Amino acid sequence: MGSSEFDTALLAALPKVRRYALSLCRKPDIADDLVQTTVERAVIARDRFDLATSMQAWLFRILRNAWIDQTRRNATRGTEVDIHDSPDAAIHDGDRAMAAHMALKETEIALATLPQDQQDVLRLVCFEELSYAEAAEVLDIPKGTVMSRLARARIALAEKMGIN
């Protein structure tokens, strides 16, 4: 893959990379930092990119590793609170919007109680719409493991949310 082909493929994948970053950290500013770190690492490692793999999956793997690195660093720093985060700032447009907000919050809480390996598979396959093979590549696990984790995650999430 030539330099311009690499750059084009990298740029085409950026919206999905940012969406995946947002699904991991849920904060736009942190997601932007993760995307920047991902792009920097990808450009530095461009000669190690395997043409047989998906650019998106390769970038997701870099991003996930950057997220893990950042999470580990933050664990040693202690809790940080952003003074701009305020639950009172949410604007609600009627009962329907409130119900949707509550359902989303309930889903996020239930998702957070799942084991990390199940959360990762759900985010990649269900939110980011990666194939099982691509998710397996990002997580560095067999495709069958992705499938079984996803099945267990869906069942557990449904049970936690009271869905039969």
Secondary structure, DSSP 8 states (H G I E B T S, - for coil): --HHHHHHHHHHHHHHHHHHHHHHH--HHHHHHHHHHHHHHHHHTGGG--TTS-HHHHHHHHHHHHHHHHHHHHHHH-----TT--GGG----HHHHHHHHHHHHHHHHHHHHS-HHHHHHHIIIIIS---HHHHHHHHTS-HHHHHHHHHHHHHHHHHHTT--
